[in-house]
Amino acid sequence: MQEMREQGARELHTWSVDPESVRWYESHFGYRALGEEPLRHALHRWYWEGESFWGIHRGFRQRDMLTHLVTDLTAMETAS
Protein backbone atom coordinates (compact mmCIF):
# COMPACT_ATOMS: atom_id res chain seq x y z
CA MET A 1 0.00 0.00 0.00
CA GLN A 2 2.87 2.34 0.81
CA GLU A 3 4.43 1.73 -2.61
CA MET A 4 1.12 2.47 -4.35
CA ARG A 5 0.84 5.71 -2.36
CA GLU A 6 4.39 6.69 -3.31
CA GLN A 7 3.50 6.09 -6.99
CA GLY A 8 0.61 8.56 -6.68
CA ALA A 9 -2.39 6.33 -5.95
CA ARG A 10 -4.93 8.14 -3.79
CA GLU A 11 -7.24 5.30 -2.84
CA LEU A 12 -7.42 1.53 -3.02
CA HIS A 13 -10.53 -0.54 -3.70
CA THR A 14 -11.21 -4.18 -2.96
CA TRP A 15 -14.26 -6.44 -2.84
CA SER A 16 -15.18 -9.33 -0.57
CA VAL A 17 -18.04 -11.78 -0.10
CA ASP A 18 -16.90 -12.72 3.40
CA PRO A 19 -18.11 -10.58 6.36
CA GLU A 20 -15.09 -11.62 8.46
CA SER A 21 -12.73 -10.45 5.72
CA VAL A 22 -14.62 -7.15 5.47
CA ARG A 23 -14.14 -6.57 9.22
CA TRP A 24 -10.44 -7.50 8.90
CA TYR A 25 -9.86 -5.00 6.06
CA GLU A 26 -11.65 -2.32 8.09
CA SER A 27 -9.73 -2.93 11.32
CA HIS A 28 -6.28 -3.55 9.83
CA PHE A 29 -6.15 -1.16 6.88
CA GLY A 30 -8.79 1.50 7.50
CA TYR A 31 -11.09 0.39 4.69
CA ARG A 32 -14.72 1.51 4.74
CA ALA A 33 -17.62 -0.17 3.00
CA LEU A 34 -19.11 1.73 0.05
CA GLY A 35 -22.01 -0.67 -0.41
CA GLU A 36 -22.82 -3.98 -2.01
CA GLU A 37 -22.74 -5.11 -5.63
CA PRO A 38 -24.06 -8.27 -7.32
CA LEU A 39 -21.51 -11.07 -7.49
CA ARG A 40 -20.72 -11.92 -11.10
CA HIS A 41 -18.57 -14.60 -12.63
CA ALA A 42 -14.95 -13.63 -13.17
CA LEU A 43 -12.38 -15.21 -15.46
CA HIS A 44 -9.04 -15.69 -13.71
CA ARG A 45 -5.64 -16.88 -14.84
CA TRP A 46 -3.29 -18.49 -12.36
CA TYR A 47 -0.01 -20.34 -12.42
CA TRP A 48 0.83 -23.52 -10.58
CA GLU A 49 4.05 -25.51 -10.86
CA GLY A 50 5.03 -23.71 -14.04
CA GLU A 51 1.67 -24.29 -15.76
CA SER A 52 -0.86 -21.63 -16.74
CA PHE A 53 -4.55 -22.24 -16.01
CA TRP A 54 -7.77 -20.35 -16.76
CA GLY A 55 -10.91 -20.72 -14.72
CA ILE A 56 -14.15 -19.06 -13.77
CA HIS A 57 -14.43 -17.97 -10.17
CA ARG A 58 -17.89 -17.41 -8.75
CA GLY A 59 -16.98 -16.88 -5.10
CA PHE A 60 -19.15 -18.46 -2.46
CA ARG A 61 -22.34 -20.07 -3.72
CA GLN A 62 -24.28 -19.14 -0.60
CA ARG A 63 -23.63 -15.42 -1.12
CA ASP A 64 -24.70 -13.36 -4.11
CA MET A 65 -23.46 -9.90 -3.12
CA LEU A 66 -19.95 -8.42 -2.82
CA THR A 67 -19.07 -5.70 -0.31
CA HIS A 68 -17.18 -2.88 -2.08
CA LEU A 69 -14.46 -1.45 0.18
CA VAL A 70 -12.17 1.56 -0.21
CA THR A 71 -9.29 3.01 1.80
CA ASP A 72 -7.69 6.46 1.55
CA LEU A 73 -3.99 6.08 0.77
CA THR A 74 -3.36 9.81 1.23
CA ALA A 75 -4.16 9.43 4.93
CA MET A 76 -1.41 6.84 5.47
CA GLU A 77 1.56 7.89 7.54
CA THR A 78 4.82 7.87 5.64
CA ALA A 79 7.43 5.39 6.81
CA SER A 80 10.54 6.95 8.27
Backbone torsions as a table, in degrees:
resi	resn	phi	psi	omega
1	MET	NA	-39.1	178.9
2	GLN	-62.3	-42.1	-179.9
3	GLU	-63.7	-41.2	178.2
4	MET	-62.4	-41.2	177.9
5	ARG	-61.5	-45.0	179.9
6	GLU	-62.9	-27.9	178.6
7	GLN	-84.2	-0.7	175.1
8	GLY	105.9	0.3	177.7
9	ALA	-67.5	139.3	-178.6
10	ARG	-102.3	-27.6	178.2
11	GLU	-149.5	161.9	-177.7
12	LEU	-132.1	130.8	-178.9
13	HIS	-110.6	147.0	172.1
14	THR	-149.6	165.0	-178.9
15	TRP	-132.9	147.9	178.5
16	SER	-148.6	147.0	173.8
17	VAL	-98.3	-8.3	-172.0
18	ASP	-103.5	115.4	-179.9
19	PRO	-56.5	-36.0	177.3
20	GLU	-64.1	-40.8	178.1
21	SER	-65.2	-39.2	178.3
22	VAL	-59.2	-47.9	179.3
23	ARG	-61.6	-38.1	179.5
24	TRP	-64.2	-47.3	177.5
25	TYR	-59.0	-41.3	-179.3
26	GLU	-65.9	-45.4	-175.5
27	SER	-78.2	-30.7	-176.5
28	HIS	-93.7	-28.7	-173.1
29	PHE	-129.1	7.8	175.5
30	GLY	72.8	18.6	177.7
31	TYR	-66.7	155.2	170.7
32	ARG	-131.8	146.4	-178.5
33	ALA	-77.3	132.5	176.2
34	LEU	-94.8	-18.7	-178.3
35	GLY	145.9	-167.6	-179.7
36	GLU	-119.5	151.4	-179.7
37	GLU	-134.2	150.1	177.3
38	PRO	-61.1	139.8	176.4
39	LEU	-79.2	124.6	179.1
40	ARG	-116.4	163.6	175.8
41	HIS	-69.5	146.6	179.0
42	ALA	-134.2	134.9	177.1
43	LEU	-88.2	125.6	-178.2
44	HIS	-123.7	148.7	173.1
45	ARG	-116.8	133.7	176.4
46	TRP	-139.7	163.4	-177.7
47	TYR	-120.8	136.8	178.7
48	TRP	-145.5	123.9	-179.9
49	GLU	49.7	46.5	176.1
50	GLY	79.1	-1.6	179.8
51	GLU	-102.9	149.8	177.3
52	SER	-104.9	132.5	-179.1
53	PHE	-129.3	147.6	172.7
54	TRP	-116.0	145.0	177.6
55	GLY	-159.6	162.5	176.5
56	ILE	-102.5	127.0	179.9
57	HIS	-107.7	126.8	-179.2
58	ARG	-108.3	-10.0	-176.2
59	GLY	84.0	-147.7	-178.6
60	PHE	-91.1	127.4	-177.6
61	ARG	-61.6	-31.0	-176.9
62	GLN	-79.7	-4.4	179.1
63	ARG	-123.3	139.9	-179.4
64	ASP	-122.2	9.0	179.1
65	MET	-129.6	143.6	174.9
66	LEU	-104.0	140.6	170.8
67	THR	-88.6	126.4	178.2
68	HIS	-92.5	122.0	-177.5
69	LEU	-117.5	150.6	176.9
70	VAL	-141.8	147.5	171.7
71	THR	-131.6	148.1	-177.6
72	ASP	-89.9	107.8	-179.2
73	LEU	-73.7	-21.7	179.9
74	THR	-71.5	-18.2	-179.3
75	ALA	-86.9	-8.3	-179.5
76	MET	-67.8	143.4	174.6
77	GLU	-75.0	144.1	177.5
78	THR	-81.4	141.0	178.7
79	ALA	-72.0	139.9	179.6
80	SER	-93.3	NA	NA
